Amino acid sequence: MENAQPSLGSREAVLALLDDPSPAVRKALLTHFAAQGEPARIFLEEVANGGRRLLAKHARSFLEELKFTDPVSEFRDFIRSLNYELETGALLLARTVFPDLDVGLSCQRLDDLAARCRELIAEPLSVREKCRVMNRVLFHENGFRGNAEHYTDPLNSFLPLVLERRKGIPLSLSIVYLLVAQRLGIDLEPVGLPGHFMVGCYLEDAPLFIDPFEHGTFRSPEEVFAFLKAGSHQPKVSDLAPTTVREVLCRSCRNLANHYAAAGDAERSKLFTSFVDEFEQTYERHAQP
């Protein structure tokens, strides 16, 4: 299931798993349906209203658990689940504002970027060399770039819109980079620096840092420290450590709260502030001995 999740186009493949009693299969299906969004809701409602009584029962169960009719509640449940997966979380976050987004299209765009990278990767290559290929595909062939001229535009933070518009802020571009790398089997990590965001590789002798906001510029630890000092930050070694998926998504919500506030949208700013609070309260509850 993890290696070959069924698409909604493979109707019979999905139907065959709906009544599977395995908790692992149900969890994988929930993740799959959550990432698909609106097409999954339509699919499950068709099954729930169909003539196959047992499958209809299971389809209604999935619909109830996923809360497709309320994307905000769906994202809150994701936060409380502690089951943080970057792609699912980023897509669920986007649906809180754009519930009708075709998230399946977003997944396909990521798949296509990874497929193009595979065409250009001739093994054996080092991780650094593979990242150079990713830089060529993302920033030169497809034109992904930092939206410096409209940095606080909230649209810069939503994964599906970043993939469509091919521009974003350091955090959202780093998420794209990480999700393409994940499809290629390249082990990279998010790195939440003070005031900036990069991608880290810790597999070689010395850590390598990649700045997707600057067309994938490679930086050594010393160069990252110099970058932080230039921005009036006092760098610490801990700044170079990987960031958890929880904090990546929480930081996305902080950015959106700030950017919606700057745009004069108090209601949405309050919504994303509430998500930040939810992340922090959930962490505090489960961090206590």
BELCOR-V491306 format. One record per pair of residues at least 6 apart in sequence whose ideal C-beta (glycine too) atoms are under 6 Angstrom apart, sorted by the first residue. I is the first residue (numbers start at 0). GAP is how many residues later the second one is. Records with the same first field share a line. If there is no record, write none. Layout:
I=GAP / GAP
This chain:
0=24 / 27
4=27
5=7 / 8
7=28 / 31 / 35
16=8
17=37 / 40
18=35 / 39
30=57
32=7 / 33
33=54
34=53 / 56
35=68
36=58 / 66
37=62
38=65
40=27
43=15 / 18 / 19
46=8 / 12
47=8 / 11 / 12
49=6
66=6 / 7
70=24 / 25 / 28
71=24
74=17 / 21
75=202
77=14
78=199 / 200 / 203
79=202
83=161 / 162
85=159
86=92
88=160
89=69 / 85
90=12
93=7 / 64 / 65 / 66
100=59
105=54 / 57
108=54
109=69
112=67
113=66 / 69 / 70
115=21
116=16 / 17 / 20 / 67
119=13
120=9 / 12
126=74 / 76
129=56
130=79
134=81
137=6
138=76 / 77
142=23
143=22
144=22
145=67
146=9 / 20
151=107 / 110
153=102 / 105 / 106
154=6
155=12 / 13 / 16
156=15 / 95 / 98 / 99
161=6 / 10
169=26 / 27 / 43
170=26
172=39 / 40
173=23 / 25 / 38
176=22 / 35
177=10
180=7
187=11 / 13
188=11 / 53
189=53 / 58
190=7 / 9 / 52
191=51 / 59
192=46
193=39
194=36
197=11 / 13
198=11
199=7 / 9
200=7
206=14
208=10 / 15
209=6
210=6
220=19
224=10
227=7
249=26 / 29
252=19 / 22 / 23
253=22
255=16
256=12 / 15 / 16
259=8 / 9
260=8
